[in-house]
Amino acid sequence: MSVVNFFHAKANMVNRPLAIRNQTSSGAFTIVECLIGLAISAVLLTAVAAAFNASVVSYRENEGMYWSMNNARQALVRMTSEIRTAGYHDGSTLYGVAHTENPSNQCTLRLPSGEWIRYEFRNADQKLYLVKNDTSYVLCDNAVNAVFTTTSENGLDATSVQISVTVQNSRFRRTLAAAAAVRRSL
């Protein structure tokens, strides 16, 4: 069995250059580099999340306005169609669209069937209604204003009607307008 003299071995170790001190970087990231990369990634992800959130909010607002405007357009198409064909002749008198001197929030007309209907904007609940036989039907939600302006040749019956409907969804307002000539009075 051989005996190792540790004192001589130690002396030999001290005289040798240390391999660890002479090595260059091994290509791994230090903890500081990892933390800096993590901070930059967090800032970028926060910016992407904020942009995505803004995009979603904008999409929802635009979609809400689209549906409000589409609803108002459908109401305008219905109203102009019924105004164009309004009029009922009972043998001696032609009943059509009632003329109002000033712009009004309602328009009353008699259909060819002889039935009276009224389009009416109610500011209290901000809706546009069709009133038929004392029953109200909602034509347009989110309406903040509706104005009916009639023109007349005799001061009683309207010959044309201009309609303006303003809809609002969250912070956006849009005004849609239409006009119709009462064909039975031409």
Secondary structure, 3 states (H helix, E strand, C coil): CCCCCHHHHHHHHHHCCCHHHHCCCCCCCCHHHHHHHHHHHHHHHHHHHHHHHHHHHHHHHHHHHHHHHHHHHHHHHHHHHHHHCCCEECCCCEECEECCCCCECEEEEECCCCCEEEEEEECCCCEEEEEECCEEEEEECCEEEEEEEEEECCCCEEEEEEEEEEEEECCEEEEEEEEEECHHHC
